[in-house]
């Protein structure tokens, strides 16, 4: 008997979401030849127990119920609704504690095959030690001063570095700024009712002005914004504001993700380019492809763009952009500042799936080991995409 417990963010829980998950699980059951039994988190009376991470934002729920779970941690993910990105954050958390786990992701056929293998021989949980890139320099000339506005989002359970380590290694100053300061400035901005195609550009433009002003007042090189809290506070998002900030030569990361901020700063330092903070959303080991998506991206990375609502909430103004189908580098540093992920590939397609964030790309990676490394030894959920082949430069900047 295979039992399943779920973790889900309430922002995703709707009829279409339930329909997608039902189809995903039914396909696995068909390949498996038996039903999956849903159960309480603490129930391990089964041949195999799976943890179904249904959506982004589930990481905090995983952490709050962590003491009810048992190793090995078998994380099932569909690849829609940012579930893979959440699973990568959880796996990063587990790896940091040397706990045994595996992400089950791919086609229904692959997942069912892997479940059967694990049921037959539970000890067959493969923890493959892939070579990870190590940060070996003791001093790195990154510099800069960045504001952490409202602290990192609760689901970033493996992405918050120690400020002192950041200062000592990178020479970078991180400054905490209360979200209230941003909200207060936003509420003082003049109201300009501007609705176009059903989108509230008036509120979005107010947030652009407030974010830029906050950055200027504190004399920052950029910010990490706890943007999801804005949904309830002012009923808009930071998507347009962060796109604008990044296009102006500053750096802005969403969800208060400090490691995305610092990774983007490395990219800017090395290449003087803007970069795209994105969720790894789906991957195909057979085709060696990775789909990445998010609701904000610098305008100067795009050959064309349109606007849509923020994916998870359906409000605000998000950026749906098309990128050049050309060579890219994918990069992220770990929160302990000991390792990093870097891979090269090529954008092969811009996508328009309704179950992912608005800007979406499919990247074909050069090396088949890149996906295996991503699943077994991730550095967190968001990864940074930028144009060109810069793997060698990243390695030279971070490693002796």
N, C-alpha and C positions, 0 to 999 in steps of 0.2 A: 504494500500500500504506500502510495506517495501522498504526503500531506503538504499543504501549502498554507502559509500565513502571509498576509499582505501589509504593505506600508504604502500610504497614499497621502498626497497633499489635498486638502479640501478645495483648493483652487481648480483642481482638475476634475472633480467628481461631478460629471454630468452624463446625460444620456448617450451622447456620441462617444465619450470616453469609455463608458461601460460596454458599449457595442464593440469598440476596438479590442478591448481586453478580452471580451467573451470570445471573439473570433480567434484571437491569438491563442488562448488556452484550449479552445476546441480543436484547433489544428494540432496542438501538442498531444492532446488526448487521443486523437485519431491515429497519429504516428506511434504513440505509446501502446495503444491497444487496451487502455484502461482509463478510468476516470481519475482526475485529481480531486482529493478530498480537502476542502477548506476547513481550517481548524484554528483554535486559539494559538497565540504566539508561543505560549509555554508548553504546548502539547508536542512531545517528541516520540509518542508511541506509534512509530511508523517504520517502514523499511527505509524510507528516505524522507527528509524534511527540507522543503524549499522555502526560501524567503522571497516573495514576489514584490519587488520594488516597482510599483506601478507608474510612478511619475516623479518628476523633479520636485524638490522641496520635501522629499520623504526622509531625508537624512536625519533631521532632528527627531522624528518619531522613532527611527531606528535606534538612535542614541538613548532616548528616554526609556526604551524597552530592552536595552542591550543586556541587562542582567537576567532577562528571561530566556535569552537565546543560548544555544550550545554550538560548539564547534563540531564538525566543519561547517562553515557558514556558506551555504549554497545559495547564491543570489540569482534569481531568475529575473530577466528584464526583457521587455518587448521591443524596445527601441523607439517607441512613440512617446509623446508627452514628456520628453526629457528624462525618461526612465534610465537610459544608459548613463547619462551624465551623473545622475544621483548614485548609481551603482558604482561608478568609478570613484566618487568621493568616499563612499562606504568602504570600498576595497582599499583605498589609500589609508583610511583609519585603521583597518584590520592589519595591513602590512606593517604599519608603524609600531604595532604591538605584537608582531610576530605571531599572529593568529592565522590559522589555516582556513582558507576560503577559496571560492572560485565563482566567477561570473558566468552564468549560463546564458549565452546570447547568440543569436544567429537564426537560421531557418528552423521551422518546427521539426524537420527531419533530424537536423543536427542536435537540437536540444533533447529530443526523445532518445536518440542514440546515446547521448552522454548520460542521461538519467538511467538508462538500462545498464550501462557500464558501472555506474556508481552503486546501483542496487545489487549487482552481481558481486562486486568486489569493493566494499566501502573504502578500503584502504587505497583504492586507485585514484584518489583525489590527487591530481598532479599539481604540485607547486613547483613550477619550473623556474629555476633561477636564471632569468634573462639578464644579460649584461646591461646594467643601467649606466647612464652617464653621470659621473661624479663631479661635483664642484670641488676642485682641489686647491684653488687659489685661496690664500688666507686674507687677501685684500683685493677688492675689485672696485675700480673707479667708475661707479655708476652715479653717485651723488643725487642731488635733487631733494625737494621738500614736497611731501604729498599729504593731503588731508584725508583722514578716514572719517567720512560723514555718516554718523549714526551707527558705527561699528559693523562688522561683517554680519551677513544674514545667518540666522540660526542653523541653517542646513549646511553651512560650510564647516563641517566638523573636523576636517583635516587640512584646512587651508589658512590658518591664522598663525603667522610667525611671531616670534618674540621681537619686539621693537629694538631691543638692545643689540640682538644678533644682526638685525638688518643694518643698524648703524655701524656696527663694528666691521662687518664684511663688505657692505656695499657703499658705506659712507652716505647713506640715505636717511633722511629724517622723516618719520611718520608722526603726524599730529592728529590727535582725536578732536573732532568737531561735532558738537551735538546736532542732531537732525533738526532740533527746534530752531536753531539759528537759520537754517535754510527755509524751513516752513514759515518762519516769521517774515523773512524777506519776501517770500513768495506772496504772502497775504497782503503785503504792502504794495505790490506791483499793481498798476492800473488794470482794471478788468477790460478786456477787449474781446467781446463776444464774436468769435469767428469759427463758424461750423461749416465745413466743406466735405461733401461726400460722407456725411454722417460722423466726421471726426472733429473733435474739439481742439482746434489749433490755438484758440485763445488761451486755454490753460497750459497747453504744451509750450507755447511761446513764452508765457510767464515763467515757466520752469527753466527754460533756456536762459533767460535773463538772470534769474536768481542763481543758477549754478555758475555762470560766468562771473557774476559779481562776487560770489563767495570765494571763488578761486583767486580773483584779483585782490580782494580785501586782505586775504591771508597770505598773499604773495606766494602762491603755490605753483608747482609745476604740473599739478593735476590732482584728481580726487578719486577715491573709491566710495561709491554712493550706495547706501542701504536703500535701494530704490523701491522694494516691494512695500515698505512701510508707507510710502506716499499714496498707495492705492486707497487706504482708509482715511489718511490724514487730509489729503487735498483732492482726491479722486482724479489723479492723473499719474503719469509715469515719468521716468527720467530718460526714456529712450532717445527722444529727439535732442535733449540737452546734452547727453553724452556723445551722440553722433556729432553735434556741433563743436563740442569741446575738443574732441579728437581731431576734427578737421582743421582746427585752428592751431595745431602744433602742440597742444597740451595733451594730457593723458587722462582718460576717464574710464573707470571700470564699474560695471554694475554689480549689484548684490553685495556691495562692500567687500569684494574679493581682492584682498591685498596682494596675493600671489599673482593674480592676473595683472594687477596694476604694475607690480615690479617686473614681471615678465615683459609687459608692453614697454616699460621704461628701458629695458635691455635692448629690445628691438629698435626703439627710437634712437638710443645711443649708438648702436652699431651701424644701422642702415639709414637713419634719418627718415624712416618711413612710418606712416600710421599702420595700425594693425587691428585685426578683427578678433575680439573676445567671443568665443563660441562654445556651445555645448557639443561634444561628440554625441551624436544622436543615434546613429546606426552604423554598424560595420559589417562587412562581408569578407571573412577570411579567405574564401575561395577566389574572389575577384580582387582581393587586396585593396578594397575601397572603404572609405570612411565618409560619412555624412556629418556635416557640422552646421549648426544653426543658432541664431540668436536674433533678438528684436532691435538691436542697435548696431551700427557699423559706421565708420567714418565715411562721409560723402565722397572724399577724394580717393577712395578705393574703388568706386563704383563706375561702371560704364553707363548705367541707367538706374533709376529707382522710382518707387512709388511709395505711398503711405498706407498703413493699415492700423488696426488696433493692436495693442499689446496682446500677445498670444494667450497667456494664462488667464488674464482678467477680462479681456474683451473691451478695455477702455484705453484712453490715452491715444497717443500717436506713436506708432513704431515705424521703423524704416525697413522696407522690403526692397533689397537691392540686388542687382545683378553684377557679379564680379567678372573680371577677365578670365577666360579659360586659358590659363597659363601656369607656369611653374610657381610653386609656393613652398614655404617652410612652415612647419607646425612646431610650437615650442611651449614649454611651461616649466617653471622651477617648483621644487617641493618646498613645503612650509618650514621644514627643518634646515633648509638651505644647504643640503648635502648632495642633492641629485637633481637631475632635470631630464625632461623628455624632449628630443628633437628629431624630426623626420622631414624628409623632402618628398615632394610629389608634384602632381599637376591637377588643377581643377578641371574636371572633365564635363561637369554639368551644373547648371543652376536649377534648383528644384522649386516646386510650389506645392508642397504637401500641407494639408490643412491641420495635421496633427503635430506640427513642429513650429518652432519660432519662425518669424517672418523671413529673414534672410537665410537662405539655405544653399549649401554647395556640396557637391560630391567630389572627393579628392581620391585619385588613384595614387597610392604610395609606392615609392621606388622599391622598398625592401619588404619582403614578406614577413620579416621578424618584427616590423614596426607595430603591427596590430597585436601580435602575441605579447609584446612588451607593454603595450597600452593596457591590455586586459589583466596582465599578471602583476605589473609593477607600476601602476599609475601614480601621478604626482598630484592628483586632484581631478575635479570635473572640467572646468573651463580650460580650453587650450587656445593659444594665440596663433592666428594665421596671418601671414604677410607674404607679399610678392617676392619672388626670386628664390635662388638656392643659396642659403646662408648658413647651412649646417656647420661648415668649417669655421666660419667667423664666430658663431655662437660657442663652439667648443674652445676656440682660442681665447675667447673673452672670459670664460668661466673655469677653464681647466689649464693646469700647467703643461 
